[in-house]
Amino acid sequence: NHGAMSKKSWVNDLFGFGADAIGGCKWNWMSQHWTHHAFTNHNVKDPDSFNAEPLLLFNDYPLGHEARKFYHKFQAVFFLPVLSFYWLSMVLNPQTFTLKHAGVDSVGIRQDNDFLKNRRVWAGLIRIVYVYLNIVRPIQNGIAASGMESIPTTLYHILVMGAVESLTLACLFALSHNFEQVDRDPTKGRRETNKAVCWFKSQVETSSTYGGFIAGALTGGLNFQVEHHLFPRMSSAWYPYIAPKVREICKKHGVRYAYYPWVWQNFISTFKYMHAAGNGSNWKEYMTPLKGDL
């Protein structure tokens, strides 16, 4: 859905339905993800930054912000359990039938265009077929084989499958833009100095990269988020080859490039960030007044 698989648009369009094959919605995802690419980590304009609220805080809001709840102090503990419901939230999302993503709509982007209107019926039909094949049909097969008492076991297997898929995807998504020292306010310079935001710099400093070629092969290039956000239309197969030059250029121009040799290092950094964002510790340190015993 980034148009990076082939030079032929119909090939990209066809394989884009892979999102629907795993319970998502191609057209809703495109609306959300393109907005995310344009406004990465913007706490108002990036749907990815606030879609998990009020359960999780990815945005590091100031102390006293209305989005902060008492339970966010413990979000590092229940962070993964919440992410495990990602698949279920996508499958049961009614916005699939309207193709009007709430997060994108709140940004002010129009979704009542003819392109999306003409695809609502198809999106609905694809979702109905998916639910039948992956939920209804397994239940029917279980009943035919073992009777009504098989329903709880079948639902358990379906939910386990959904949780595994959710964590496989959502964990990798979360690593990409939520880590220690990440830029969570890319337009701050604009507000304070009135200078234009460097889009390329903001894309680098709001993203992270971990591992190399092997991690790229295993994740489909999701590990190269810095390179992906700089060149979203480039095939991810090229990211391992351009990454060293990207790091070199960033170092030359003083742009902070977050690189973790191993995925677990990025993961630990993400947990630390989620803990800090949840309890507001970054703001507490910033707002602590000077004492008289210096």
Solvent accessible surface area in square Angstrom, and as a share of the most:
residue,aa,sasa,rsa
1,N,46,0.23
2,H,42,0.19
3,G,19,0.18
4,A,27,0.21
5,M,121,0.54
6,S,35,0.23
7,K,211,0.89
8,K,121,0.51
9,S,89,0.58
10,W,162,0.57
11,V,24,0.14
12,N,19,0.10
13,D,76,0.39
14,L,102,0.51
15,F,118,0.49
16,G,4,0.03
17,F,63,0.26
18,G,38,0.36
19,A,22,0.17
20,D,8,0.04
21,A,73,0.57
22,I,78,0.40
23,G,1,0.01
24,G,10,0.09
25,C,3,0.02
26,K,3,0.01
27,W,14,0.05
28,N,8,0.04
29,W,61,0.21
30,M,27,0.12
31,S,22,0.14
32,Q,37,0.16
33,H,29,0.13
34,W,139,0.49
35,T,5,0.03
36,H,4,0.02
37,H,16,0.07
38,A,51,0.39
39,F,70,0.29
40,T,5,0.03
41,N,3,0.02
42,H,34,0.15
43,N,61,0.31
44,V,90,0.52
45,K,79,0.34
46,D,1,0.00
47,P,0,0.00
48,D,50,0.26
49,S,3,0.02
50,F,40,0.17
51,N,66,0.34
52,A,29,0.22
53,E,50,0.22
54,P,79,0.49
55,L,102,0.51
56,L,0,0.00
57,L,0,0.00
58,F,19,0.08
59,N,3,0.01
60,D,24,0.12
61,Y,14,0.05
62,P,58,0.36
63,L,69,0.34
64,G,80,0.77
65,H,65,0.29
66,E,150,0.67
67,A,18,0.14
68,R,40,0.14
69,K,88,0.37
70,F,159,0.66
71,Y,63,0.24
72,H,0,0.00
73,K,107,0.46
74,F,118,0.49
75,Q,0,0.00
76,A,20,0.16
77,V,122,0.70
78,F,53,0.22
79,F,0,0.00
80,L,55,0.27
81,P,72,0.46
82,V,37,0.21
83,L,20,0.10
84,S,21,0.14
85,F,124,0.52
86,Y,68,0.26
87,W,6,0.02
88,L,50,0.25
89,S,67,0.43
90,M,45,0.20
91,V,5,0.03
92,L,115,0.57
93,N,31,0.16
94,P,97,0.61
95,Q,46,0.21
96,T,3,0.02
97,F,97,0.40
98,T,67,0.39
99,L,1,0.01
100,K,92,0.39
101,H,16,0.07
102,A,58,0.45
103,G,5,0.05
104,V,1,0.00
105,D,64,0.33
106,S,78,0.51
107,V,31,0.18
108,G,61,0.59
109,I,72,0.37
110,R,175,0.64
111,Q,5,0.02
112,D,63,0.33
113,N,53,0.27
114,D,101,0.52
115,F,100,0.42
116,L,12,0.06
117,K,91,0.39
118,N,101,0.52
119,R,71,0.26
120,R,78,0.28
121,V,105,0.60
122,W,153,0.54
123,A,1,0.01
124,G,7,0.06
125,L,88,0.44
126,I,50,0.26
127,R,7,0.03
128,I,101,0.51
129,V,83,0.48
130,Y,16,0.06
131,V,42,0.24
132,Y,90,0.34
133,L,105,0.52
134,N,47,0.24
135,I,31,0.16
136,V,57,0.33
137,R,107,0.39
138,P,40,0.25
139,I,35,0.18
140,Q,75,0.33
141,N,75,0.39
142,G,14,0.14
143,I,58,0.29
144,A,92,0.72
145,A,87,0.67
146,S,64,0.41
147,G,25,0.24
148,M,128,0.57
149,E,129,0.58
150,S,15,0.10
151,I,41,0.21
152,P,90,0.57
153,T,74,0.43
154,T,18,0.10
155,L,72,0.36
156,Y,136,0.52
157,H,110,0.49
158,I,16,0.08
159,L,88,0.44
160,V,65,0.37
161,M,74,0.33
162,G,2,0.02
163,A,30,0.23
164,V,89,0.51
165,E,38,0.17
166,S,0,0.00
167,L,61,0.30
168,T,81,0.47
169,L,41,0.21
170,A,6,0.05
171,C,19,0.12
172,L,35,0.17
173,F,78,0.32
174,A,5,0.04
175,L,3,0.01
176,S,7,0.04
177,H,16,0.07
178,N,10,0.05
179,F,5,0.02
180,E,77,0.35
181,Q,143,0.63
182,V,16,0.09
183,D,32,0.17
184,R,32,0.12
185,D,53,0.27
186,P,20,0.12
187,T,36,0.21
188,K,100,0.43
189,G,40,0.38
190,R,117,0.43
191,R,152,0.55
192,E,117,0.52
193,T,80,0.46
194,N,114,0.58
195,K,146,0.62
196,A,87,0.68
197,V,59,0.34
198,C,72,0.43
199,W,97,0.34
200,F,123,0.51
201,K,85,0.36
202,S,14,0.09
203,Q,3,0.01
204,V,5,0.03
205,E,16,0.07
206,T,0,0.00
207,S,0,0.00
208,S,1,0.01
209,T,0,0.00
210,Y,9,0.03
211,G,15,0.14
212,G,30,0.29
213,F,127,0.53
214,I,129,0.66
215,A,19,0.15
216,G,11,0.10
217,A,73,0.56
218,L,148,0.73
219,T,28,0.16
220,G,56,0.54
221,G,6,0.06
222,L,46,0.23
223,N,0,0.00
224,F,3,0.01
225,Q,13,0.06
226,V,0,0.00
227,E,0,0.00
228,H,22,0.10
229,H,0,0.00
230,L,21,0.10
231,F,84,0.35
232,P,38,0.24
233,R,167,0.61
234,M,61,0.27
235,S,40,0.26
236,S,41,0.26
237,A,67,0.52
238,W,150,0.53
239,Y,3,0.01
240,P,27,0.17
241,Y,145,0.55
242,I,39,0.20
243,A,3,0.02
244,P,73,0.46
245,K,107,0.45
246,V,13,0.07
247,R,75,0.27
248,E,102,0.46
249,I,86,0.44
250,C,9,0.06
251,K,175,0.74
252,K,162,0.68
253,H,125,0.56
254,G,63,0.61
255,V,24,0.14
256,R,117,0.43
257,Y,36,0.14
258,A,20,0.15
259,Y,80,0.30
260,Y,36,0.14
261,P,70,0.44
262,W,158,0.55
263,V,65,0.37
264,W,138,0.48
265,Q,54,0.24
266,N,0,0.00
267,F,56,0.23
268,I,82,0.41
269,S,5,0.03
270,T,0,0.00
271,F,58,0.24
272,K,109,0.46
273,Y,11,0.04
274,M,0,0.00
275,H,90,0.40
276,A,15,0.12
277,A,0,0.00
278,G,4,0.04
279,N,27,0.14
280,G,0,0.00
281,S,42,0.27
282,N,74,0.38
283,W,74,0.26
284,K,102,0.43
285,E,143,0.64
286,Y,177,0.67
287,M,116,0.52
288,T,82,0.47
289,P,107,0.67
290,L,157,0.78
291,K,141,0.60
292,G,91,0.87
293,D,117,0.60
294,L,176,0.87
